Amino acid sequence: MKNFNKLVKEKLENFFDWVNGAKLVELNSCDINEDPVRPDLDVKFRTSYGRKIFGVKYKNEICAIMCFGFTNEIPKTINEFDLMTKDAHLQSISRRKENVGKIAIAYTIWSKKKGGGKLIVKEVFKKIKKSNHLDRLVTLSPLTDMARNFHLRNGAKELQINKESQNFEYQI
């Protein structure tokens, strides 16, 4: 029992060390083959039209990744997302504004380290909360129990279930 308690204590200390030492970074690229949700979307798709890739970095290792884009509406499919981010981007250019869209749409999240998914949602949420133009963080999630349970466990509210996806919202 004593060894078990020692092992649990060490695991908890290691977990909190990595969580406390991790930081959110913007990435220019990611290995799309690691993405269990949308490996079919290339890096060009993930970085064009105001779209962003963020990672949680700990000791020179990226432990979790979130890809999202900015829209003014909530998409139900990746094709709608593509059109809506292009539209928001073009509107920002025509208005000569840096800010693109009012809604951040997360369309893929994955983690390589336990707790990384939750941590990246929390860190991106903080970043969006500080922004002066974003007022919503919504997901474009696949129709899986895993995605549903992940978002509900992390404080999101279910917005809608679509034919190809489901949308959850994190209150800002």
C-alpha positions in Angstrom: 0.0 0.0 0.0 2.9 2.3 0.8 4.4 1.8 -2.6 1.1 2.4 -4.3 0.6 5.7 -2.5 4.2 6.7 -3.4 3.5 5.8 -7.1 0.3 7.8 -7.1 2.0 10.8 -5.5 4.8 10.7 -8.1 2.4 10.5 -11.0 0.4 13.5 -9.7 3.5 15.5 -9.2 4.7 14.7 -12.7 1.3 15.6 -14.1 1.2 19.0 -12.3 4.8 19.7 -13.3 4.0 19.4 -17.0 0.6 21.2 -16.7 2.2 24.1 -14.8 5.2 24.3 -17.1 3.2 24.1 -20.4 2.5 27.2 -22.5 0.2 27.9 -25.5 2.1 28.7 -28.7 0.9 29.5 -32.2 2.2 27.0 -34.8 2.9 27.4 -38.5 2.4 23.8 -39.1 1.5 20.4 -37.6 1.9 16.8 -38.5 -1.6 16.1 -40.0 -1.0 12.4 -39.8 -1.2 12.7 -36.0 -4.7 14.2 -36.2 -7.2 11.5 -35.3 -10.2 13.7 -36.1 -9.4 15.3 -39.5 -6.2 14.0 -41.0 -7.5 14.7 -44.5 -7.2 18.5 -44.0 -3.8 19.7 -45.1 -1.6 22.4 -43.5 -2.6 24.9 -46.2 -6.3 24.4 -45.2 -5.4 24.8 -41.5 -3.5 28.1 -42.0 -5.3 29.9 -44.7 -8.1 32.6 -44.4 -7.3 33.6 -40.9 -7.2 30.0 -39.6 -4.8 29.1 -36.8 -3.0 26.2 -35.3 -2.2 26.3 -31.6 -0.2 23.9 -29.5 0.5 23.3 -25.9 4.3 23.2 -25.6 6.2 21.6 -22.7 10.0 21.2 -22.7 10.3 21.7 -26.5 7.5 19.1 -27.1 4.1 19.9 -28.5 1.7 17.9 -26.3 -1.7 19.0 -27.7 -3.0 20.7 -30.8 -6.1 22.7 -31.6 -7.0 24.0 -35.1 -9.6 26.7 -35.5 -10.8 29.4 -37.7 -12.9 32.6 -37.4 -16.4 32.9 -38.7 -19.5 35.0 -38.2 -21.9 32.0 -38.2 -21.8 28.5 -36.9 -21.0 25.9 -39.6 -22.5 22.4 -39.7 -19.9 20.9 -42.1 -16.2 21.4 -43.0 -17.4 22.8 -46.4 -19.5 25.4 -44.7 -16.6 26.2 -42.3 -14.3 26.7 -45.3 -16.8 29.1 -47.0 -17.5 30.9 -43.7 -13.9 31.5 -42.8 -13.1 32.7 -46.3 -16.1 35.1 -46.1 -15.0 36.4 -42.7 -11.5 36.8 -43.9 -12.6 38.7 -47.1 -14.9 41.0 -45.0 -12.0 41.9 -42.7 -9.8 42.7 -45.7 -12.5 44.9 -47.3 -13.0 46.7 -44.0 -9.2 47.0 -43.5 -9.5 45.3 -40.1 -7.1 42.8 -38.6 -9.9 41.0 -36.8 -11.5 38.1 -38.7 -14.9 36.9 -37.6 -16.5 37.0 -34.1 -16.7 33.3 -33.5 -13.7 31.0 -33.1 -14.6 27.5 -34.5 -12.5 24.7 -33.2 -12.7 21.8 -35.7 -10.0 19.5 -34.4 -8.3 18.9 -31.0 -5.9 16.2 -30.1 -3.5 15.4 -27.4 -0.3 13.4 -27.1 -0.1 13.6 -23.3 -2.7 12.9 -20.7 -4.6 16.1 -19.8 -3.3 17.9 -22.9 -6.8 18.2 -24.6 -8.4 19.8 -21.5 -5.4 22.1 -21.1 -5.4 23.4 -24.6 -9.1 24.1 -24.5 -8.6 26.0 -21.3 -5.6 28.0 -22.7 -7.3 28.8 -26.0 -10.4 29.8 -24.0 -8.3 32.3 -22.0 -6.8 33.7 -25.1 -10.2 34.2 -26.8 -11.6 35.7 -23.6 -8.8 38.4 -23.7 -9.4 39.1 -27.4 -11.3 42.3 -28.3 -13.2 40.8 -31.2 -14.2 37.3 -30.4 -17.3 36.6 -28.4 -17.8 32.8 -28.8 -15.8 29.6 -28.9 -17.8 26.9 -30.7 -16.7 23.5 -31.9 -17.4 21.7 -35.2 -17.0 18.2 -33.8 -17.5 14.8 -35.4 -20.5 12.8 -34.5 -18.8 10.6 -31.9 -19.4 9.8 -28.3 -15.8 10.6 -27.6 -16.1 14.2 -28.9 -19.4 14.6 -27.1 -18.1 13.4 -23.7 -14.9 15.4 -24.0 -16.7 18.7 -24.6 -19.4 18.1 -22.0 -16.8 17.1 -19.4 -14.8 20.2 -20.1 -17.7 22.6 -19.6 -19.2 23.1 -23.1 -22.9 23.2 -23.8 -24.4 21.3 -26.7 -25.7 23.7 -29.3 -26.9 21.3 -32.0 -26.5 17.9 -33.6 -26.2 18.1 -37.4 -26.2 15.5 -40.1 -22.4 15.3 -40.2 -21.3 17.0 -37.0 -22.2 18.4 -33.6 -21.6 21.9 -32.2 -20.7 22.6 -28.6 -20.1 26.1 -27.1 -17.7 27.1 -24.3 -19.2 30.2 -22.6 -16.9 33.2 -22.6 
